[in-house]
Every structure is written in C-alpha cells, then in structure tokens.
Amino acid sequence: MRREAALLAVVSELSPLPVPQPIFVDEEAGVIAYRKLPGRPLNLHPVKEPPRLAAPLGDFLSRVHAAPVERMEAFVPRDTFPLSELLEEAEGHYRDIVAQVPLAARRQVEDFLGAAAPAEPGLLLFCHNDLGSEHLLVDVESSALTGVIDWTDAAIADPAYDLALVYRDLGPEVYERTLMYYEGRHDDADHERVVFYARCALLEDIAYGLCSGVRAGSGVRSYADAGLAHLGRTFA
C-alpha cells in the first residue's frame, strides 16, 4: 500500500493530466483514499469529438514514458511476456467467442491468428500499462480529458502497449493523431506491436465481456459489445 501511494505521488508530478493523489493510506484495511477526479469514464460516456483527445494523450504518454526507469523501478515491477504466448492466449479467447463473431470478420481474425507474432520489444519504459478507455475520464460536452485513473498495473513495460489501447478503444485515426504529439521513439516495429497488442486485447475484452457479462448493457457486457463493434476497424 505504501508503494502504491508513493507511486501515485510520483505520477502526479509526471502527469500533465489529473491523477489520483492519496489523502491517507490504511495499510491494515488495504485502503487508499483520494478525492474524486472530475469527469466520467470514456468507455461508458463517448465524447462528441474523439480526435480532440489526441493532443493531451500524446503529451501524457510522452511525459510518462520519459520517466527515468531507474527511479520508477522502485515503485513498479517489470512486465514482460513473450509475444508468442500472447498470440496463443488470443487464439484461446477467439475459440471462446467465435460463435459470436460476425462471419465477415472471422477471416480477418483468423488470418491474424495464423501469422507469426512480431519481434520482441527492444526498449522497456515506465507505462500506465492498462490505458483502456475505462481509465480515461472525460468531459463529454467539451471532448476533454479530465484525468487518468487506476495505476495498479503500472510497470516497466513495452510503451507500445499503452498506445495499443488507444488504437483498440479510440481507433486508428485517434491513434495516428496521438502519434503527432508523442515525443517518444516510434518506428515501424513499434507500430507493428501496437496493432498486434490492440488485436489481442480486443479479443480478450470480448471474451471477458461475453463470459462475465450477464446482460447487454451491463458494465461487464459493455466490453464485449464495444469489442464486437470495433472488430472491423481493429482487424482491417
């Protein structure tokens, strides 16, 4: 608990966007308390103009990924996982959901699963490591980012994964616009891993939503609904 509170204190210095700042920590109860940040979760409250999120996302990721690895390793673990194993997991998720995948999308997904995984990343940096739209808070009317929450999975990891969840949840256009404001290294190999991670994560989301969601419109089922809706653009 102390380490997570310390991490949030450091992150609040790094991030150009509001993040949780602990008011107190109760180690016995396993509780960290912080003031509620403004905004609503993006996954449940889509903004009117998604491209307006690109500039603040690019600035945010630039600052986070530039944090000294040596300093951040005091607060977070290293998160490395062979990409070939991620592909195997994605195949398992697809088997679980194939009956729900539209026929028109199956060929694209199966072609992806039948190809080799990309080369492993050569550079690991400090990452949020779970930058899905459920952890981005927004002002719906102004299409503005108002905060980034849930740093529990933060790690020294592949920065392409943070960008991959932008690709998965906001689409290729917002991802490309985000790169215009991103100051970190990003070459063709990084882009290949972004698309790879995005596709694997989308299949995982659909499987999670279908296996755990009780009804359409429920909080968990919404992951499956969004994933199925985004299959075409993610596997195009």
C-alpha positions as CSV (number, residue, x, y, z in Angstrom):
1,M,0.0,0.0,0.0
2,R,2.8,2.4,0.8
3,R,4.5,1.7,-2.5
4,E,1.3,2.4,-4.5
5,A,0.7,5.6,-2.6
6,A,4.3,6.6,-3.3
7,L,3.9,5.7,-6.9
8,L,0.8,7.9,-7.2
9,A,2.7,10.8,-5.6
10,V,5.4,10.5,-8.2
11,V,2.9,10.1,-11.1
12,S,1.2,13.3,-10.0
13,E,4.5,15.1,-10.6
14,L,4.9,13.5,-14.1
15,S,1.4,13.6,-15.5
16,P,0.1,16.7,-17.3
17,L,-3.4,15.3,-16.6
18,P,-5.0,14.9,-13.1
19,V,-4.3,11.5,-11.4
20,P,-5.4,10.2,-8.0
21,Q,-3.5,11.8,-5.2
22,P,-3.8,9.9,-1.9
23,I,-5.2,11.7,1.2
24,F,-4.5,8.8,3.5
25,V,-3.4,5.2,3.4
26,D,-4.8,2.5,5.8
27,E,-2.5,-0.5,5.4
28,E,-4.4,-2.8,7.7
29,A,-7.7,-2.2,5.8
30,G,-5.9,-2.2,2.5
31,V,-7.4,1.2,1.5
32,I,-6.1,4.2,-0.3
33,A,-8.4,7.3,-0.3
34,Y,-8.2,10.2,-2.7
35,R,-10.6,12.9,-3.8
36,K,-12.8,12.0,-6.7
37,L,-11.4,13.3,-10.0
38,P,-13.7,15.2,-12.4
39,G,-15.2,13.6,-15.4
40,R,-16.8,10.3,-16.5
41,P,-15.3,7.1,-17.8
42,L,-14.8,7.3,-21.6
43,N,-15.9,3.8,-22.2
44,L,-19.4,4.5,-21.0
45,H,-19.6,8.2,-22.0
46,P,-18.2,8.7,-25.6
47,V,-17.2,12.2,-26.4
48,K,-18.5,14.1,-29.4
49,E,-15.1,14.8,-31.0
50,P,-12.7,11.9,-30.2
51,P,-9.8,13.5,-32.3
52,R,-9.6,16.2,-29.6
53,L,-8.3,13.6,-27.2
54,A,-5.2,13.0,-29.3
55,A,-3.1,16.0,-28.2
56,P,-3.5,15.5,-24.4
57,L,-3.0,11.7,-24.8
58,G,0.2,12.3,-26.8
59,D,1.5,14.8,-24.2
60,F,0.6,12.5,-21.3
61,L,2.3,9.4,-22.8
62,S,5.4,11.4,-23.7
63,R,5.8,12.5,-20.1
64,V,5.0,9.2,-18.6
65,H,7.3,7.2,-20.9
66,A,10.1,9.7,-20.4
67,A,10.3,9.0,-16.6
68,P,13.7,7.6,-15.6
69,V,13.4,3.8,-15.5
70,E,15.9,3.6,-12.6
71,R,13.6,5.8,-10.5
72,M,10.4,4.1,-11.4
73,E,11.6,0.6,-10.7
74,A,11.5,1.4,-7.0
75,F,7.7,1.5,-7.3
76,V,6.6,-0.9,-10.1
77,P,7.7,-4.3,-11.4
78,R,8.9,-5.2,-14.9
79,D,6.1,-6.7,-17.0
80,T,7.4,-8.7,-19.9
81,F,5.5,-11.5,-21.6
82,P,6.6,-13.3,-24.8
83,L,4.5,-12.1,-27.7
84,S,4.2,-15.7,-29.0
85,E,2.4,-16.5,-25.7
86,L,0.1,-13.5,-26.1
87,L,-0.8,-14.9,-29.5
88,E,-1.6,-18.3,-28.0
89,E,-3.9,-16.6,-25.5
90,A,-5.6,-14.7,-28.2
91,E,-6.3,-17.9,-30.0
92,G,-7.9,-19.3,-26.9
93,H,-10.1,-16.2,-26.5
94,Y,-11.1,-16.5,-30.1
95,R,-12.2,-20.1,-29.7
96,D,-14.4,-19.0,-26.8
97,I,-16.1,-16.3,-28.8
98,V,-16.1,-17.4,-32.4
99,A,-19.8,-18.2,-32.4
100,Q,-20.5,-14.5,-31.6
101,V,-18.1,-13.1,-34.2
102,P,-19.8,-12.0,-37.4
103,L,-18.9,-14.2,-40.4
104,A,-17.5,-11.2,-42.3
105,A,-14.9,-10.6,-39.6
106,R,-13.8,-14.2,-39.0
107,R,-11.4,-14.4,-41.9
108,Q,-9.6,-11.3,-40.8
109,V,-9.2,-12.5,-37.2
110,E,-8.1,-16.0,-38.3
111,D,-5.5,-14.6,-40.7
112,F,-4.1,-12.6,-37.8
113,L,-4.0,-15.6,-35.5
114,G,-2.3,-17.7,-38.2
115,A,0.6,-15.2,-38.7
116,A,3.7,-15.1,-36.6
117,A,4.0,-12.7,-33.6
118,P,6.1,-9.6,-34.1
119,A,9.7,-9.3,-32.8
120,E,10.0,-8.7,-29.0
121,P,10.4,-5.1,-27.9
122,G,13.9,-3.8,-27.5
123,L,13.1,-1.0,-25.1
124,L,11.0,-1.1,-21.9
125,L,9.8,2.1,-20.2
126,F,7.6,3.2,-17.4
127,C,4.0,2.7,-18.6
128,H,0.5,3.0,-17.2
129,N,0.1,-0.4,-18.7
130,D,-3.8,-0.5,-18.6
131,L,-4.7,2.6,-20.5
132,G,-8.1,1.4,-21.6
133,S,-11.0,3.9,-22.1
134,E,-12.5,2.9,-18.8
135,H,-9.5,4.5,-17.1
136,L,-9.7,7.8,-19.1
137,L,-12.0,10.4,-17.5
138,V,-13.6,12.9,-19.8
139,D,-15.8,16.0,-20.1
140,V,-18.3,14.7,-22.6
141,E,-19.5,18.1,-23.9
142,S,-16.1,19.6,-24.5
143,S,-14.4,16.3,-25.5
144,A,-11.7,17.0,-23.0
145,L,-9.6,14.6,-20.9
146,T,-10.0,15.3,-17.2
147,G,-8.0,12.5,-15.6
148,V,-6.3,9.1,-15.7
149,I,-7.1,6.6,-13.1
150,D,-6.2,3.0,-12.0
151,W,-2.4,2.8,-11.8
152,T,-2.4,-0.6,-10.2
153,D,-0.9,-2.3,-13.3
154,A,1.7,0.3,-13.9
155,A,5.0,-1.3,-14.8
156,I,8.3,-1.1,-16.7
157,A,6.9,-2.5,-19.9
158,D,6.6,-2.0,-23.7
159,P,5.4,1.5,-24.4
160,A,3.7,0.2,-27.5
161,Y,1.1,-1.4,-25.2
162,D,-0.1,2.0,-23.9
163,L,-0.5,3.2,-27.5
164,A,-2.2,-0.1,-28.4
165,L,-5.1,0.5,-26.1
166,V,-5.6,3.9,-27.6
167,Y,-5.7,2.1,-31.0
168,R,-8.1,-0.5,-29.7
169,D,-10.6,1.8,-27.9
170,L,-10.4,5.0,-29.9
171,G,-9.5,3.7,-33.3
172,P,-6.6,4.1,-35.8
173,E,-7.4,7.7,-36.6
174,V,-7.1,8.9,-33.0
175,Y,-4.0,6.7,-32.6
176,E,-2.3,8.3,-35.6
177,R,-3.2,11.8,-34.3
178,T,-1.9,10.9,-30.9
179,L,1.5,10.0,-32.5
180,M,1.7,13.5,-33.9
181,Y,2.0,14.7,-30.3
182,Y,4.0,11.8,-29.0
183,E,7.7,12.6,-28.4
184,G,8.9,9.0,-27.7
185,R,10.5,6.7,-30.2
186,H,8.1,5.1,-32.5
187,D,9.2,3.2,-35.7
188,D,7.6,0.6,-37.9
189,A,8.4,-2.2,-35.5
190,D,6.7,-0.3,-32.7
191,H,3.7,0.2,-34.9
192,E,3.6,-3.5,-35.7
193,R,3.5,-4.3,-32.0
194,V,0.8,-1.6,-31.4
195,V,-1.5,-3.3,-33.8
196,F,-0.7,-6.8,-32.5
197,Y,-1.4,-5.8,-28.9
198,A,-4.6,-4.0,-29.9
199,R,-6.0,-7.1,-31.6
200,C,-5.0,-9.4,-28.8
201,A,-6.5,-7.1,-26.2
202,L,-9.7,-6.7,-28.2
203,L,-10.3,-10.5,-28.3
204,E,-9.6,-10.6,-24.6
205,D,-12.1,-7.9,-23.9
206,I,-14.8,-9.6,-26.0
207,A,-14.2,-12.9,-24.2
208,Y,-14.2,-11.2,-20.8
209,G,-17.5,-9.4,-21.6
210,L,-19.3,-12.5,-23.0
211,C,-18.1,-14.9,-20.3
212,S,-18.7,-12.5,-17.4
213,G,-21.5,-10.2,-18.5
214,V,-25.0,-11.2,-17.6
215,R,-26.9,-9.0,-19.9
216,A,-26.4,-6.5,-22.7
217,G,-25.8,-3.0,-21.3
218,S,-24.3,-4.2,-18.1
219,G,-20.9,-2.8,-17.0
220,V,-19.0,-6.0,-17.9
221,R,-21.0,-6.9,-21.0
222,S,-20.2,-3.5,-22.4
223,Y,-16.6,-4.7,-23.0
224,A,-18.0,-7.4,-25.4
225,D,-20.4,-5.0,-27.1
226,A,-17.7,-2.4,-27.7
227,G,-15.2,-5.1,-28.9
228,L,-17.6,-6.6,-31.3
229,A,-18.4,-3.2,-32.7
230,H,-14.7,-2.4,-33.2
231,L,-13.7,-5.7,-34.8
232,G,-13.8,-4.3,-38.3
233,R,-11.5,-1.3,-37.8
234,T,-9.1,-3.2,-35.5
235,F,-8.5,-6.1,-37.8
236,A,-8.7,-4.1,-41.1
